[in-house]
Amino acid sequence: MLGMILEYECPNVNANGKSIGCEVELWDCSGDQKFEACWPALMKDSNGVVIVFNMDVPSQLKEIETLYSSFVQQQRLHDSRCLLVAHHKPNSTAGRGQPNLGKCEGVAVLLITSKAREQ
């Protein structure tokens, strides 16, 4: 489902010793290719990207390369402005070690284990 948006404003963020204002918008584009026509609106004026994927689903490793290409490389965002969040279940063998990320190798990866229910 497209359209889940979280907006957050923080008037006093300490950045290099200076207090500045910060606005954050997180858009959930579901990664579904059927919403690809909406991606340009999501990418407009973006400063960073968070890509969340399930390590237990091998096909998602290929899908994150497509998302990385569209949202990071084509927008000329530096890898430091991209975070990959790799989710896996506690007893999953997929969650052992870093995933093979292909062309996303230079991106920071956060590995998360949770007991989230299946949808």
C-alpha positions, 0 to 999 in steps of 0.5 A, a space after each residue: 500500500 502506498 501512502 503511509 507517511 510519517 512527518 516529524 519536525 525538530 526545531 533544535 538539532 545539534 549539528 557540528 555545535 550549531 542548533 538547527 531545525 530539522 524536518 523529516 518525512 518518511 514515505 513508505 512506497 512498499 517497493 512494489 513495482 506497480 507504484 513505480 510511476 509514483 517514485 519521482 514524486 517521492 524522490 523529489 527533493 529527497 536527502 536520503 533513503 532508507 530501504 527495508 527488506 526481509 533477508 528471509 526472502 532471497 528475491 528481495 536482495 535483487 529488488 533492493 538493487 533496483 530500489 538502490 539504483 532508482 532512489 540512490 544512484 539515479 538521484 545522485 545521492 551519496 551512499 552515506 545518505 542511504 541505509 539498508 535495514 535488513 530484517 530477519 527472524 530470530 532462528 533464520 539462517 539468512 540472518 547470519 552475517 552480512 547479506 550479499 548486496 551486489 552493487 549496494 556494497 558501500 551502503 551502511 546495513 542495519 541488521 534487525 532480528 524481530 519476532 514480527 508476525 507474518 502478513 
